[in-house]
Amino acid sequence: MRPQRTICDLTSVSDKEADRHIANAWFDVARCRNCGAEMHSPHCGQCGQKIAHRLSFHDIGKESWDRLRFFEMKSARTLRHLLFAPGGVAREYVRGKRTAHMNPLALLLALVAFLVLMLAANQYFQHFGFAGRNSDVDRMSQRVMAFANWSFSLGIFAIFLGSWTTFRSRLGYNAVEHAVLAIYCQCITLALILVNLLPTLIWRDSAFIVAHKAASQYYMAALKLLIVGLAYKQFFLLELRRDWLRLLLACGIYAAASWLLLRAYAAAILWLVTR
């Protein structure tokens, strides 16, 4: 009678048979368990995965921490560079320097998640200067503000419109590369908004939050315009002596588009909640 083969005899056992049972010997073979390629180093030459071992609580915790630490370090490093060179980071990214900087969409989604959590924690959009004057108005405002949590994405379109309209033919950038600039600019804007909102997590008095909102609309608008202007200058390699008029035009288009988009968005939400 022919002896039964075991999972340990991995050189002769097929993958289908091995799937029925897992053993330590399954991981001892120098083969990538992600793509199946032979491995001659700690990382697979085909897909880049590290050598897989049997899972333990220690391994899960370590891998999770490593990924989180890598994400935090890379996002923090990208944000630090964006603070002083938003256009420089975007220019490097579109020209192929992708490992050094975090993907703009991934960074944007992370910042959006943090912003939504912070707005939920401080109830920033639930405090109104006219609260209590009319219960119907208060209730309507709360419904509008629930949708307004997502208005932060409008800045991307405004930044894109400013760059695409004014500098479309400069340096050969395509529409997607203009969009990368817009997303990176919006990322640093969201980061500054998060920093600006930090005091509202400590002082939650309605009067303070209403005053904070009233003041923020002025200095945050100036900061956003400064960031966008700096980004345009760096991304398109502008010289202020020669290109100041085009830069001013691009910033004007951004400011006008931002203002119009925000009010159109508010009008659309108002129409939705009053139906």
N, C-alpha and C positions, 0 to 999 in steps of 0.2 A: 504493500500500500504506500503511495507516494506521500511523503511528509507534507503537512500543511505549511504554506509560507506565512510568515508573520510580517507585521508592519515594519519591523526592524530591518528586514531584508530589503532596504529601499532601493538598492541597485537593480532589483528585478521586479519589484512590486509596482504596478501601474498607479498613476494618480487617482484613478477611479477607485481602486482597491484601498489606497491610502486614505481617501476621504472618509472611509467607514470608521476609522479609529485614529486617534492622535497619540503619538508617543514622542519621547525625547529624541529618539533616533531620527525622527522626521526632520528635525532642525539641525542635525549634525552633518547633513550632506551639504557640500559647497555648491548650493543652487539657490538662486533668488526665489523666495516664496511669493513674490509679487508678480514677476513676469516669466519665471521659469528659466532664465538664462544662467549659465554657469558663472560662478563668482570666483575671482582671483584676488580680491581685495575686500576690505570691510564694507565697501559700497558697490552696488551693482553697476556694471558698465553700461547696462541697457536703460534702466529706469532710475538709477540713483538711490534706490532704497538701501538702507543698512541691513546687515545680516540679521535675520529674524531669529529670535529665541522664544522659548515658551513663555507665555505671559505670567507675570506675578503682580501683586499689588505694588511692589516697589517699581517695577518696570512701567506700569501704567502711570503712576504718580510722576516718575522721572520724565517720561516722554511728554506728559501733559505740561509739566513745568518748563521743560526745554522749549516746547513750542510757544507757550505763553511768554516766556522770557524773550525768545527771539522776536515774537510779534511786538512786544512792548518796546524792546530796544530799537528795532528797526523803525517803528512808527514814531518813537520819540526822536530818533536821529533825523528822520525825514522832516518832522515838524520843526526841529531846531534850524535845519537848513532853510526850510520854507519861510521862517520868520524873517530872515535877512536876505534871502535870495529866492523868492517864489518863482520868478521867471527863469532864474538860473537852473533850479532843480527841474523844472518842466523842460527846459532846453536840453539838459543832460539826458533826461529820460527818453525823449523822442529821438535823440541821436544815438541811443543804444545803451546807455549806462543804466541798466535796469536792476542789477543786483544791489547796487548801493542805495537805491531809493525804493520805498514801499510803493506798490501799485496804487495809482491814484484812486481807483474805484474802491479798493479794499480799505484804504485809509478813510475815504469819505464815508463808507458804510459804518466803520467803527466809530467815527466821530458823531455821525447821526444817531447811532444807538446810545452813546453817552449823553448826547443832548436831550433825547427823548426821556431818558431816565432822570436827568436833572430837572427837566421841566415838570415831570410828574412828581418829583420829590418836593420841589419848592412851590408847586402850584402857581407858577409865574403868570399863566394866562387866566387864572381864576380871580385875579385881583384887578378891580376896575376903579377908576377915579370917580365914576358916577354910580357906584353900587348903592342900592337901597332906594334910589329915587323912583325907580319904576320896576316892578317885579318882572313884567313882560320883557322890558329892555335887558335886564340882567340875564334872564333865561336865554334870550336870543344871543346875547354876547357870548355866553358860555358855549353855545352850540357853534358859533362862528370860530371861537378860539380853539375848539377841539379840532377843527379842520386846519386852522392856521399853524398848528405844530409843524406842518410840512412845507410851509412857505420858504424855508431856508434853501430849498433847491432852486428857487427862481434866480438866485445870484449867478448860477452856472450859465444860464441862458443869456443873462445881461452881459457877463464878461465875454462870452463867446461872440455876441453880436458886436461888441465894441472892437474886438480884435479882427474878426472876419470882415467887417465892413470897412475898416480903416487899413488893415495890413494884409489883406488877402493875397496880394502878389509879392509880398516881401519874404525873402529867404526860402521860398519854395515850400512852406508848410502846407499840408493838406488840412481838410476839415477836422479829421480825427485828432491831429496834432494841436490844432487850435483848441479842441475840446479838452485835451490833456491839460493845457495851460489853465483853462477855465475851472476844471475840477480841482487842480492843485491850489489855485487861488481861493476857491470856496473852502477847501480843507483848512487853510490857515485862518480864514475868516471864522469858521465854526470853532476852531481851537480858541480864538480870542473871545468869541461869544461865551464859551464855556468858562474861561477865566473870569470874564465880566460877571457871570452869574454866580460865582462862588460866594460872594457876600450874602446872597439871598438864601443860601442854605444855612447861614448862621443867624441872620436877622430876618425873621419871617413875619414881622409886623406888616400889616397891610399898607400902612402909611409909608413905610420905608420902601416896600416893593413898588408902589405906585410912583414914588419919587424917583426910584432907580430906573424905572421904565421911561419916565419923562426925560431924565438926563441922558440915558443911554442912546436915545434916538439921534442925538446930536453928535456926541463924540464917537460913537460906533460907526456912524455914516462917514465921518471924516477918516477914521482908520481904514475902513473898507476901500474908500477912494484912494487913499495913499498906497495900500497894498496892491490894488489893481494897476495903478500908474507905475509903481516900481516893477511889477511883473511884466507889463507891456515893454518897458524900457529894456529889461534884461533879456526877455525872450526874443525880441526883435532887434537887439543890438542897436538901440537908438542912441543918437548923439543929441543932447538937449539943444545945443546951439543951432543945429540944422533941422532937427525933427520935432522941436517943441510944439509946433502947431498941430502936427498929426497926432502927437501924444495927447494934446489937449482935446482934440476932436474925439479920439478914441475914449478918453475918460468921460467926455460929455455924453457920448452915445451910451456908455455903460450906465452912467447916472440916470439918464432919461429912461432907458430901457428898464432899469431896476425899479424906478418909480412907477412907470406905467404897468409893468408886469405885476407888481405887488397890489396895485389898486384893481387891476382886472381880476386878479385872483380873489381878492376880497369881495368884489362884486359878484363873481361867480358863486362863491360860497354863500353869500347872503341870499342869492337867488335860490340856491339849493335848500337852505334851511327854512326859507319862508314858504316853500311850496307845500 
